[in-house]
Amino acid sequence: MAETGNSGKGVTAGKLAITVQKRLSRAQEKVLQKLGKADETRDVVFEEMVSNFNKQMGEGTKLQKDLKAYMTAVKTLHEASRRLQDCLADMYEPEWFGKEEMDAMVEEMIEKEMDNNLEDTDTLWLDFHQNITDNSMLSIDSYLAQFPEIKARIAKRDRKMVDFDSARHHFASLQKGKKKDEAKIAKAEEELGRSQKIFEELNVELQDQLPVLWDSRVGVYVNTFQSLASHQEKFHKEMSKLSQNLNDVMTKLEEQRHLKKDVAAAKPGDNAKSEEANHSQAASSPPTRPNPLPSRPPQHDEPLDDDTSDINTESRTQAPSWDSWGSESNSSEYKLPPGFVYKVKAIHEYAATDGDELELNIGDTVLVLAFDNPDEQDDGWLMGVQESLWIRNKDISSKGVFPENFTQKL
């Protein structure tokens, strides 16, 4: 057993000595070549192939790195999208639609639709990421896997070329010597032949392989980006459908919000205020709408109605009758105020709560005026002046706003 161990150590020591000797010989040969004392085997075509190989390997490595970064970004965007959808689902409250005004089944259907959006969106992201991995990433990984082995063979070819040059120079120096040792010359010649054979075999293999590898890059790039573009197109197409569904849900929510606002504005008993101007409406529900007005209004000495018996006597006596209205409006003594639109009659009482509001009594006739700035007009509110005050004073400084649904157009 001891002899076997010693034998193994001897073989290892012998190989190590040979390796060290080769490295010394190669280093010595390179120094001589750099000093110009020894010629160097050059192959311009092969050197160009090696330059293309290094460029190709660098571009492929960068593509692999950027593609991995893209996949990481897809994963990050997926997580961000999921969190955003979860946030929307948490904020989405059923009462936004209003249980009393809306059909509960519609609300339930919208919620289910949103849940399906979340599930389908998650599936699309996962499929998109997996397709890029299978069709683009693995293709690049397989393409780059061959470079390390070829790079190692190019380095080996360079070493063997130095060995060939060294053997060639050693053989030439023995032949030129004054004292020729035939045994040494024969051994040097044998070493030269062996070195030349190893070098030429590697050189021929690489000269056949490198051009093929260089041309293959085009097909790899085409397949990678065609696959990526195809999956991107499919992903964004399907995602746009789900985005449209989500947009439809938000549109419905906005429509319901406006509908609820309009319904609230149409109920004077709700004591609601306009969101923009905070105009107060009536504190109680309006009474039953009175019967249509007769073709001819009652005279001043006759009561208008049981409901209007408490109308201010001054406003009744000074307001012109319907018979006199036409004549006064056509005469030069009676002129309509600037911006006049039409007349309305109060069918509910309204107590003004702000300084810019007009107080209404049942039966009052109001001349509706146009707003100086239409943007200042709130939904459901009109600007006007009492007809009796205008006829008496010809002054519109007493004009004010009032709720439209408390009046009836004449």
C-alpha positions as a LaTeX table, in Angstrom:
\begin{tabular}{lrrr}
\hline
Residue & $x$ (\AA) & $y$ (\AA) & $z$ (\AA) \\
\hline
Met1 & 0.00 & 0.00 & 0.00 \\
Ala2 & 2.87 & 2.31 & 0.77 \\
Glu3 & 4.44 & 1.66 & $-2.60$ \\
Thr4 & 1.16 & 2.44 & $-4.39$ \\
Gly5 & 0.86 & 5.74 & $-2.51$ \\
Asn6 & 4.37 & 6.73 & $-3.35$ \\
Ser7 & 3.77 & 5.80 & $-6.98$ \\
Gly8 & 0.66 & 8.02 & $-7.10$ \\
Lys9 & 2.53 & 10.91 & $-5.60$ \\
Gly10 & 5.29 & 10.43 & $-8.12$ \\
Val11 & 2.88 & 10.56 & $-11.05$ \\
Thr12 & 1.27 & 13.71 & $-9.68$ \\
Ala13 & 4.63 & 15.34 & $-9.13$ \\
Gly14 & 5.68 & 14.40 & $-12.64$ \\
Lys15 & 2.55 & 15.94 & $-14.21$ \\
Leu16 & 3.01 & 19.06 & $-12.13$ \\
Ala17 & 6.61 & 19.38 & $-13.31$ \\
Ile18 & 5.55 & 19.02 & $-16.93$ \\
Thr19 & 2.81 & 21.65 & $-16.49$ \\
Val20 & 5.24 & 24.07 & $-14.87$ \\
Gln21 & 7.77 & 23.50 & $-17.63$ \\
Lys22 & 5.13 & 24.19 & $-20.30$ \\
Arg23 & 4.11 & 27.42 & $-18.64$ \\
Leu24 & 7.72 & 28.55 & $-18.40$ \\
Ser25 & 8.32 & 27.71 & $-22.05$ \\
Arg26 & 5.19 & 29.60 & $-23.13$ \\
Ala27 & 6.14 & 32.61 & $-21.04$ \\
Gln28 & 9.64 & 32.61 & $-22.48$ \\
Glu29 & 8.29 & 32.28 & $-26.01$ \\
Lys30 & 5.88 & 35.22 & $-25.56$ \\
Val31 & 8.68 & 37.39 & $-24.20$ \\
Leu32 & 10.86 & 36.58 & $-27.20$ \\
Gln33 & 7.96 & 37.31 & $-29.57$ \\
Lys34 & 7.26 & 40.66 & $-27.93$ \\
Leu35 & 10.95 & 41.56 & $-28.12$ \\
Gly36 & 10.95 & 40.63 & $-31.80$ \\
Lys37 & 13.51 & 37.88 & $-31.36$ \\
Ala38 & 11.05 & 35.18 & $-32.38$ \\
Asp39 & 8.43 & 35.16 & $-35.08$ \\
Glu40 & 4.75 & 34.53 & $-34.16$ \\
Thr41 & 2.15 & 32.51 & $-36.01$ \\
Arg42 & $-0.62$ & 34.89 & $-37.05$ \\
Asp43 & $-4.04$ & 34.22 & $-38.58$ \\
Val44 & $-5.87$ & 37.48 & $-39.40$ \\
Val45 & $-9.10$ & 35.72 & $-40.42$ \\
Phe46 & $-9.22$ & 33.75 & $-37.21$ \\
Glu47 & $-8.50$ & 36.86 & $-35.15$ \\
Glu48 & $-11.52$ & 38.54 & $-36.77$ \\
Met49 & $-13.62$ & 35.50 & $-35.89$ \\
Val50 & $-12.51$ & 35.77 & $-32.27$ \\
Ser51 & $-13.34$ & 39.49 & $-32.24$ \\
Asn52 & $-16.86$ & 38.72 & $-33.54$ \\
Phe53 & $-17.20$ & 35.96 & $-30.97$ \\
Asn54 & $-16.37$ & 38.32 & $-28.09$ \\
Lys55 & $-18.78$ & 40.93 & $-29.43$ \\
Gln56 & $-21.52$ & 38.32 & $-29.87$ \\
Met57 & $-21.02$ & 36.96 & $-26.37$ \\
Gly58 & $-21.15$ & 40.47 & $-24.87$ \\
Glu59 & $-24.36$ & 41.37 & $-26.72$ \\
Gly60 & $-26.00$ & 38.08 & $-25.76$ \\
Thr61 & $-25.05$ & 38.51 & $-22.11$ \\
Lys62 & $-26.49$ & 42.03 & $-22.07$ \\
Leu63 & $-29.70$ & 40.80 & $-23.71$ \\
Gln64 & $-30.02$ & 38.07 & $-21.10$ \\
Lys65 & $-29.50$ & 40.57 & $-18.30$ \\
Asp66 & $-32.04$ & 43.06 & $-19.70$ \\
Leu67 & $-34.60$ & 40.33 & $-20.35$ \\
Lys68 & $-34.29$ & 39.16 & $-16.75$ \\
Ala69 & $-34.77$ & 42.76 & $-15.62$ \\
Tyr70 & $-37.88$ & 42.98 & $-17.83$ \\
Met71 & $-39.32$ & 39.82 & $-16.28$ \\
Thr72 & $-38.63$ & 41.19 & $-12.81$ \\
Ala73 & $-40.45$ & 44.39 & $-13.79$ \\
Val74 & $-43.42$ & 42.32 & $-15.05$ \\
Lys75 & $-43.55$ & 40.53 & $-11.73$ \\
Thr76 & $-43.33$ & 43.81 & $-9.83$ \\
Leu77 & $-46.04$ & 45.41 & $-11.97$ \\
His78 & $-48.22$ & 42.34 & $-11.43$ \\
Glu79 & $-47.90$ & 42.69 & $-7.68$ \\
Ala80 & $-48.57$ & 46.44 & $-7.86$ \\
Ser81 & $-51.62$ & 45.85 & $-10.06$ \\
Arg82 & $-52.95$ & 43.22 & $-7.69$ \\
Arg83 & $-52.53$ & 45.52 & $-4.68$ \\
Leu84 & $-54.28$ & 48.31 & $-6.58$ \\
Gln85 & $-57.20$ & 46.02 & $-7.44$ \\
Asp86 & $-57.39$ & 44.82 & $-3.84$ \\
Cys87 & $-57.48$ & 48.44 & $-2.70$ \\
Leu88 & $-60.38$ & 49.15 & $-5.08$ \\
Ala89 & $-62.24$ & 46.08 & $-3.87$ \\
Asp90 & $-61.80$ & 47.15 & $-0.23$ \\
Met91 & $-63.04$ & 50.67 & $-0.95$ \\
Tyr92 & $-65.99$ & 49.54 & $-3.07$ \\
Glu93 & $-68.96$ & 49.98 & $-0.72$ \\
Pro94 & $-72.47$ & 48.75 & $-1.64$ \\
Glu95 & $-74.12$ & 51.88 & $-0.25$ \\
Trp96 & $-72.54$ & 53.96 & $-2.96$ \\
Phe97 & $-75.36$ & 52.82 & $-5.20$ \\
Gly98 & $-77.99$ & 53.24 & $-2.50$ \\
Lys99 & $-79.91$ & 50.17 & $-1.41$ \\
Glu100 & $-83.26$ & 51.99 & $-1.29$ \\
Glu101 & $-83.02$ & 53.54 & $-4.76$ \\
Met102 & $-81.09$ & 50.85 & $-6.60$ \\
Asp103 & $-81.89$ & 47.25 & $-7.41$ \\
Ala104 & $-79.85$ & 44.99 & $-5.10$ \\
Met105 & $-79.37$ & 42.51 & $-7.92$ \\
Val106 & $-77.59$ & 45.08 & $-10.07$ \\
Glu107 & $-75.22$ & 45.86 & $-7.21$ \\
Glu108 & $-74.51$ & 42.18 & $-6.67$ \\
Met109 & $-73.83$ & 41.66 & $-10.36$ \\
Ile110 & $-71.35$ & 44.55 & $-10.40$ \\
Glu111 & $-69.55$ & 43.14 & $-7.38$ \\
Lys112 & $-69.30$ & 39.73 & $-9.05$ \\
Glu113 & $-68.03$ & 41.34 & $-12.21$ \\
Met114 & $-65.30$ & 43.08 & $-10.25$ \\
Asp115 & $-64.33$ & 39.81 & $-8.54$ \\
Asn116 & $-64.04$ & 38.12 & $-11.94$ \\
Asn117 & $-61.86$ & 40.97 & $-13.13$ \\
Leu118 & $-59.49$ & 40.38 & $-10.25$ \\
Glu119 & $-59.25$ & 36.66 & $-10.96$ \\
Asp120 & $-58.85$ & 37.02 & $-14.72$ \\
Thr121 & $-56.27$ & 39.78 & $-14.35$ \\
Asp122 & $-54.15$ & 37.61 & $-12.06$ \\
Thr123 & $-54.29$ & 34.74 & $-14.54$ \\
Leu124 & $-53.27$ & 36.97 & $-17.43$ \\
Trp125 & $-50.23$ & 38.29 & $-15.56$ \\
Leu126 & $-49.08$ & 34.79 & $-14.59$ \\
Asp127 & $-49.52$ & 33.44 & $-18.13$ \\
Phe128 & $-47.67$ & 36.42 & $-19.59$ \\
His129 & $-44.71$ & 35.93 & $-17.25$ \\
Gln130 & $-44.60$ & 32.18 & $-17.89$ \\
Asn131 & $-44.77$ & 32.59 & $-21.68$ \\
Ile132 & $-41.81$ & 35.00 & $-21.64$ \\
Thr133 & $-39.87$ & 32.53 & $-19.51$ \\
Asp134 & $-40.62$ & 29.53 & $-21.73$ \\
Asn135 & $-40.26$ & 31.12 & $-25.14$ \\
Ser136 & $-37.75$ & 33.95 & $-24.74$ \\
Met137 & $-35.73$ & 33.51 & $-21.57$ \\
Leu138 & $-34.99$ & 29.81 & $-22.00$ \\
Ser139 & $-34.05$ & 30.41 & $-25.63$ \\
Ile140 & $-31.47$ & 33.03 & $-24.64$ \\
Asp141 & $-30.14$ & 30.83 & $-21.82$ \\
Ser142 & $-29.67$ & 27.93 & $-24.22$ \\
Tyr143 & $-28.02$ & 30.20 & $-26.77$ \\
Leu144 & $-25.49$ & 31.56 & $-24.25$ \\
Ala145 & $-24.77$ & 28.15 & $-22.72$ \\
Gln146 & $-22.46$ & 27.27 & $-25.63$ \\
Phe147 & $-20.20$ & 30.31 & $-25.27$ \\
Pro148 & $-18.16$ & 29.25 & $-22.20$ \\
Glu149 & $-17.07$ & 25.97 & $-23.84$ \\
Ile150 & $-16.09$ & 27.71 & $-27.08$ \\
Lys151 & $-14.28$ & 30.42 & $-25.16$ \\
Ala152 & $-12.24$ & 27.77 & $-23.34$ \\
Arg153 & $-11.33$ & 26.09 & $-26.64$ \\
Ile154 & $-10.18$ & 29.42 & $-28.10$ \\
Ala155 & $-7.93$ & 29.93 & $-25.07$ \\
Lys156 & $-6.59$ & 26.37 & $-25.47$ \\
Arg157 & $-5.96$ & 26.99 & $-29.16$ \\
Asp158 & $-3.92$ & 30.10 & $-28.23$ \\
Arg159 & $-1.81$ & 28.07 & $-25.79$ \\
Lys160 & $-1.23$ & 25.32 & $-28.32$ \\
Met161 & $-0.19$ & 27.91 & $-30.88$ \\
Val162 & 2.49 & 29.17 & $-28.49$ \\
Asp163 & 3.60 & 25.58 & $-27.91$ \\
Phe164 & 3.81 & 25.07 & $-31.66$ \\
Asp165 & 5.87 & 28.25 & $-32.11$ \\
Ser166 & 8.16 & 27.23 & $-29.26$ \\
Ala167 & 8.69 & 23.73 & $-30.69$ \\
Arg168 & 9.30 & 25.21 & $-34.11$ \\
His169 & 11.91 & 27.62 & $-32.83$ \\
His170 & 13.62 & 24.93 & $-30.70$ \\
Phe171 & 13.83 & 22.56 & $-33.68$ \\
Ala172 & 15.26 & 25.35 & $-35.88$ \\
Ser173 & 17.89 & 26.28 & $-33.29$ \\
Leu174 & 19.08 & 22.65 & $-33.03$ \\
Gln175 & 19.42 & 22.40 & $-36.77$ \\
Lys176 & 21.48 & 25.59 & $-36.91$ \\
Gly177 & 23.80 & 24.52 & $-34.11$ \\
Lys178 & 27.51 & 23.81 & $-34.78$ \\
Lys179 & 27.36 & 20.53 & $-32.98$ \\
Lys180 & 24.35 & 18.63 & $-34.14$ \\
Asp181 & 22.91 & 16.07 & $-31.81$ \\
Glu182 & 20.79 & 13.83 & $-33.97$ \\
Ala183 & 18.93 & 12.37 & $-31.03$ \\
Lys184 & 17.91 & 15.78 & $-29.78$ \\
Ile185 & 17.00 & 16.90 & $-33.28$ \\
Ala186 & 14.81 & 13.82 & $-33.78$ \\
Lys187 & 13.10 & 14.37 & $-30.46$ \\
Ala188 & 12.54 & 18.09 & $-31.20$ \\
Glu189 & 11.15 & 17.20 & $-34.61$ \\
Glu190 & 8.76 & 14.72 & $-33.02$ \\
Glu191 & 7.63 & 17.33 & $-30.50$ \\
Leu192 & 7.16 & 19.85 & $-33.31$ \\
Gly193 & 4.94 & 17.46 & $-35.25$ \\
Arg194 & 2.86 & 16.66 & $-32.20$ \\
Ser195 & 2.41 & 20.34 & $-31.29$ \\
Gln196 & 1.52 & 21.25 & $-34.86$ \\
Lys197 & $-1.10$ & 18.51 & $-35.08$ \\
Ile198 & $-2.83$ & 19.52 & $-31.85$ \\
Phe199 & $-2.85$ & 23.18 & $-32.84$ \\
Glu200 & $-4.13$ & 22.60 & $-36.37$ \\
Glu201 & $-6.93$ & 20.30 & $-35.18$ \\
Leu202 & $-8.21$ & 22.94 & $-32.74$ \\
Asn203 & $-7.73$ & 25.68 & $-35.30$ \\
Val204 & $-9.73$ & 23.88 & $-38.00$ \\
Glu205 & $-12.58$ & 23.02 & $-35.62$ \\
Leu206 & $-12.92$ & 26.60 & $-34.43$ \\
Gln207 & $-12.69$ & 28.00 & $-37.95$ \\
Asp208 & $-15.68$ & 25.83 & $-38.86$ \\
Gln209 & $-17.67$ & 26.54 & $-35.68$ \\
Leu210 & $-17.20$ & 30.27 & $-35.12$ \\
Pro211 & $-18.78$ & 31.49 & $-38.41$ \\
Val212 & $-21.83$ & 29.27 & $-37.82$ \\
Leu213 & $-22.20$ & 30.64 & $-34.31$ \\
Trp214 & $-21.86$ & 34.20 & $-35.59$ \\
Asp215 & $-24.62$ & 33.73 & $-38.15$ \\
Ser216 & $-26.96$ & 32.08 & $-35.61$ \\
Arg217 & $-27.35$ & 35.30 & $-33.62$ \\
Val218 & $-29.83$ & 36.75 & $-36.12$ \\
Gly219 & $-32.22$ & 33.84 & $-35.81$ \\
Val220 & $-31.96$ & 33.89 & $-32.01$ \\
Tyr221 & $-32.77$ & 37.60 & $-31.84$ \\
Val222 & $-35.67$ & 37.24 & $-34.27$ \\
Asn223 & $-37.22$ & 34.33 & $-32.37$ \\
Thr224 & $-36.73$ & 36.04 & $-29.01$ \\
Phe225 & $-38.30$ & 39.36 & $-29.91$ \\
Gln226 & $-41.01$ & 37.91 & $-32.15$ \\
Ser227 & $-42.14$ & 35.70 & $-29.30$ \\
Leu228 & $-41.95$ & 38.56 & $-26.84$ \\
Ala229 & $-43.95$ & 40.88 & $-29.11$ \\
Ser230 & $-46.57$ & 38.20 & $-29.77$ \\
His231 & $-47.14$ & 37.53 & $-26.08$ \\
Gln232 & $-47.17$ & 41.24 & $-25.32$ \\
Glu233 & $-49.84$ & 41.82 & $-27.96$ \\
Lys234 & $-52.00$ & 38.99 & $-26.63$ \\
Phe235 & $-51.57$ & 40.11 & $-23.02$ \\
His236 & $-52.42$ & 43.75 & $-23.68$ \\
Lys237 & $-55.38$ & 42.78 & $-25.88$ \\
Glu238 & $-56.93$ & 40.63 & $-23.16$ \\
Met239 & $-56.02$ & 43.15 & $-20.47$ \\
Ser240 & $-57.73$ & 45.94 & $-22.42$ \\
Lys241 & $-60.98$ & 43.93 & $-22.35$ \\
Leu242 & $-60.84$ & 43.63 & $-18.58$ \\
Ser243 & $-59.87$ & 47.28 & $-18.29$ \\
Gln244 & $-62.92$ & 48.18 & $-20.37$ \\
Asn245 & $-65.11$ & 46.09 & $-18.06$ \\
Leu246 & $-63.69$ & 47.93 & $-15.07$ \\
Asn247 & $-64.23$ & 51.24 & $-16.83$ \\
Asp248 & $-67.86$ & 50.28 & $-17.48$ \\
Val249 & $-68.32$ & 49.52 & $-13.78$ \\
Met250 & $-66.89$ & 52.91 & $-12.85$ \\
Thr251 & $-69.14$ & 54.57 & $-15.45$ \\
Lys252 & $-72.17$ & 52.89 & $-13.90$ \\
Leu253 & $-71.10$ & 54.08 & $-10.48$ \\
Glu254 & $-70.81$ & 57.65 & $-11.76$ \\
Glu255 & $-74.21$ & 57.43 & $-13.47$ \\
Gln256 & $-75.79$ & 56.16 & $-10.27$ \\
Arg257 & $-74.18$ & 58.98 & $-8.31$ \\
His258 & $-75.69$ & 61.58 & $-10.66$ \\
Leu259 & $-79.04$ & 59.81 & $-10.58$ \\
Lys260 & $-79.05$ & 59.81 & $-6.79$ \\
Lys261 & $-78.15$ & 63.51 & $-6.82$ \\
Asp262 & $-80.99$ & 64.32 & $-9.22$ \\
Val263 & $-83.47$ & 62.32 & $-7.15$ \\
Ala264 & $-82.41$ & 64.16 & $-4.01$ \\
Ala265 & $-82.73$ & 67.54 & $-5.76$ \\
Ala266 & $-86.27$ & 66.66 & $-6.91$ \\
Lys267 & $-87.47$ & 66.10 & $-3.28$ \\
Pro268 & $-87.93$ & 69.50 & $-1.55$ \\
Gly269 & $-88.83$ & 67.72 & 1.71 \\
Asp270 & $-85.32$ & 66.35 & 2.05 \\
Asn271 & $-83.99$ & 69.76 & 3.15 \\
Ala272 & $-80.93$ & 69.03 & 0.98 \\
Lys273 & $-78.55$ & 71.72 & $-0.13$ \\
Ser274 & $-76.88$ & 72.14 & $-3.46$ \\
Glu275 & $-73.29$ & 70.85 & $-3.25$ \\
Glu276 & $-71.88$ & 73.96 & $-4.90$ \\
Ala277 & $-73.97$ & 76.88 & $-3.53$ \\
Asn278 & $-75.56$ & 75.39 & $-0.37$ \\
His279 & $-79.02$ & 76.78 & $-1.15$ \\
Ser280 & $-81.59$ & 75.40 & 1.33 \\
Gln281 & $-84.78$ & 73.77 & 0.10 \\
Ala282 & $-88.11$ & 73.47 & 1.90 \\
Ala283 & $-88.12$ & 71.96 & 5.38 \\
Ser284 & $-91.18$ & 69.76 & 4.75 \\
Ser285 & $-92.73$ & 67.91 & 1.81 \\
Pro286 & $-94.78$ & 70.17 & $-0.52$ \\
Pro287 & $-98.58$ & 69.93 & $-0.42$ \\
Thr288 & $-100.60$ & 68.31 & $-3.16$ \\
Arg289 & $-100.23$ & 70.05 & $-6.48$ \\
Pro290 & $-103.26$ & 72.37 & $-6.98$ \\
Asn291 & $-105.72$ & 71.92 & $-9.81$ \\
Pro292 & $-104.85$ & 73.44 & $-13.18$ \\
Leu293 & $-105.56$ & 77.15 & $-13.40$ \\
Pro294 & $-108.86$ & 78.12 & $-15.04$ \\
Ser295 & $-108.82$ & 79.79 & $-18.42$ \\
Arg296 & $-109.68$ & 83.09 & $-16.76$ \\
Pro297 & $-108.29$ & 84.07 & $-13.36$ \\
Pro298 & $-110.64$ & 85.34 & $-10.61$ \\
Gln299 & $-111.19$ & 89.05 & $-10.10$ \\
His300 & $-109.60$ & 90.96 & $-7.27$ \\
Asp301 & $-112.79$ & 90.91 & $-5.24$ \\
Glu302 & $-113.00$ & 87.10 & $-5.47$ \\
Pro303 & $-110.73$ & 84.74 & $-3.44$ \\
Leu304 & $-108.24$ & 82.80 & $-5.52$ \\
Asp305 & $-108.69$ & 79.61 & $-3.56$ \\
Asp306 & $-109.13$ & 78.34 & $-0.08$ \\
Asp307 & $-105.40$ & 77.66 & 0.05 \\
Thr308 & $-104.55$ & 81.23 & $-1.00$ \\
Ser309 & $-106.83$ & 83.07 & 1.40 \\
Asp310 & $-103.83$ & 84.04 & 3.48 \\
Ile311 & $-101.92$ & 85.67 & 0.64 \\
Asn312 & $-100.64$ & 89.10 & 1.49 \\
Thr313 & $-103.36$ & 91.62 & 0.61 \\
Glu314 & $-100.86$ & 94.11 & $-0.70$ \\
Ser315 & $-99.33$ & 91.67 & $-3.14$ \\
Arg316 & $-102.81$ & 90.70 & $-4.42$ \\
Thr317 & $-104.20$ & 94.17 & $-4.83$ \\
Gln318 & $-101.13$ & 95.67 & $-6.48$ \\
Ala319 & $-100.43$ & 92.80 & $-8.87$ \\
Pro320 & $-102.23$ & 93.31 & $-12.21$ \\
Ser321 & $-104.98$ & 90.96 & $-13.22$ \\
Trp322 & $-104.56$ & 88.59 & $-16.11$ \\
Asp323 & $-106.79$ & 90.84 & $-18.25$ \\
Ser324 & $-104.64$ & 93.86 & $-17.52$ \\
Trp325 & $-101.33$ & 91.97 & $-17.92$ \\
Gly326 & $-101.58$ & 91.77 & $-21.68$ \\
Ser327 & $-102.42$ & 95.38 & $-22.10$ \\
Glu328 & $-99.76$ & 96.54 & $-19.66$ \\
Ser329 & $-97.11$ & 94.40 & $-21.23$ \\
Asn330 & $-97.94$ & 95.83 & $-24.65$ \\
Ser331 & $-98.11$ & 99.44 & $-23.47$ \\
Ser332 & $-95.18$ & 101.79 & $-23.23$ \\
Glu333 & $-95.80$ & 102.19 & $-19.49$ \\
Tyr334 & $-94.99$ & 98.54 & $-18.71$ \\
Lys335 & $-91.64$ & 97.16 & $-19.76$ \\
Leu336 & $-90.21$ & 93.75 & $-18.98$ \\
Pro337 & $-86.99$ & 93.72 & $-16.92$ \\
Pro338 & $-83.64$ & 93.10 & $-18.65$ \\
Gly339 & $-82.87$ & 89.41 & $-19.11$ \\
Phe340 & $-86.53$ & 88.36 & $-18.76$ \\
Val341 & $-87.09$ & 84.70 & $-19.76$ \\
Tyr342 & $-90.58$ & 83.66 & $-18.65$ \\
Lys343 & $-93.02$ & 83.86 & $-15.75$ \\
Val344 & $-93.68$ & 81.30 & $-13.03$ \\
Lys345 & $-96.26$ & 81.01 & $-10.26$ \\
Ala346 & $-95.42$ & 79.84 & $-6.72$ \\
Ile347 & $-97.24$ & 76.62 & $-5.80$ \\
His348 & $-95.49$ & 76.13 & $-2.44$ \\
Glu349 & $-94.34$ & 78.55 & 0.21 \\
Tyr350 & $-90.60$ & 79.01 & 0.55 \\
Ala351 & $-88.86$ & 80.85 & 3.38 \\
Ala352 & $-85.56$ & 82.40 & 2.32 \\
Thr353 & $-82.58$ & 81.24 & 4.38 \\
Asp354 & $-79.78$ & 83.23 & 2.66 \\
Gly355 & $-79.57$ & 86.87 & 1.74 \\
Asp356 & $-79.53$ & 86.13 & $-2.01$ \\
Glu357 & $-82.72$ & 84.00 & $-1.90$ \\
Leu358 & $-86.26$ & 85.07 & $-2.83$ \\
Glu359 & $-89.14$ & 84.42 & $-0.44$ \\
Leu360 & $-92.23$ & 82.83 & $-2.03$ \\
Asn361 & $-95.89$ & 82.78 & $-1.02$ \\
Ile362 & $-98.43$ & 80.58 & $-2.74$ \\
Gly363 & $-99.79$ & 82.42 & $-5.75$ \\
Asp364 & $-96.87$ & 84.85 & $-6.15$ \\
Thr365 & $-95.93$ & 85.58 & $-9.77$ \\
Val366 & $-92.19$ & 85.77 & $-10.41$ \\
Leu367 & $-90.42$ & 87.09 & $-13.50$ \\
Val368 & $-87.59$ & 84.67 & $-14.26$ \\
Leu369 & $-84.34$ & 86.38 & $-15.25$ \\
Ala370 & $-81.25$ & 85.01 & $-16.94$ \\
Phe371 & $-78.10$ & 84.68 & $-14.85$ \\
Asp372 & $-75.35$ & 87.16 & $-15.68$ \\
Asn373 & $-72.91$ & 84.25 & $-15.50$ \\
Pro374 & $-74.54$ & 80.90 & $-16.45$ \\
Asp375 & $-71.83$ & 79.03 & $-14.51$ \\
Glu376 & $-73.20$ & 80.51 & $-11.29$ \\
Gln377 & $-76.59$ & 78.84 & $-11.75$ \\
Asp378 & $-77.09$ & 75.75 & $-9.58$ \\
Asp379 & $-79.13$ & 72.80 & $-10.75$ \\
Gly380 & $-82.80$ & 73.22 & $-9.80$ \\
Trp381 & $-82.51$ & 76.94 & $-8.96$ \\
Leu382 & $-83.76$ & 80.01 & $-10.88$ \\
Met383 & $-83.12$ & 83.76 & $-10.65$ \\
Gly384 & $-86.10$ & 86.12 & $-10.56$ \\
Val385 & $-87.93$ & 89.16 & $-9.18$ \\
Gln386 & $-91.44$ & 89.45 & $-7.78$ \\
Glu387 & $-93.73$ & 90.78 & $-10.56$ \\
Ser388 & $-95.53$ & 93.09 & $-8.14$ \\
Leu389 & $-92.27$ & 94.72 & $-7.02$ \\
Trp390 & $-91.08$ & 95.17 & $-10.59$ \\
Ile391 & $-94.33$ & 96.84 & $-11.69$ \\
Arg392 & $-94.23$ & 99.14 & $-8.68$ \\
Asn393 & $-90.53$ & 100.05 & $-8.52$ \\
Lys394 & $-89.05$ & 99.03 & $-11.90$ \\
Asp395 & $-86.04$ & 97.87 & $-9.90$ \\
Ile396 & $-84.43$ & 94.42 & $-10.10$ \\
Ser397 & $-82.15$ & 94.95 & $-7.11$ \\
Ser398 & $-84.63$ & 92.88 & $-5.10$ \\
Lys399 & $-84.06$ & 89.85 & $-7.33$ \\
Gly400 & $-83.02$ & 86.55 & $-5.78$ \\
Val401 & $-82.72$ & 82.82 & $-6.38$ \\
Phe402 & $-85.46$ & 80.31 & $-5.59$ \\
Pro403 & $-86.09$ & 76.57 & $-6.07$ \\
Glu404 & $-87.58$ & 75.80 & $-9.46$ \\
Asn405 & $-89.65$ & 72.84 & $-8.19$ \\
Phe406 & $-91.60$ & 75.21 & $-5.86$ \\
Thr407 & $-93.06$ & 77.01 & $-8.89$ \\
Gln408 & $-95.08$ & 76.28 & $-12.01$ \\
Lys409 & $-94.27$ & 77.79 & $-15.37$ \\
Leu410 & $-96.99$ & 80.03 & $-16.84$ \\
\hline
\end{tabular}
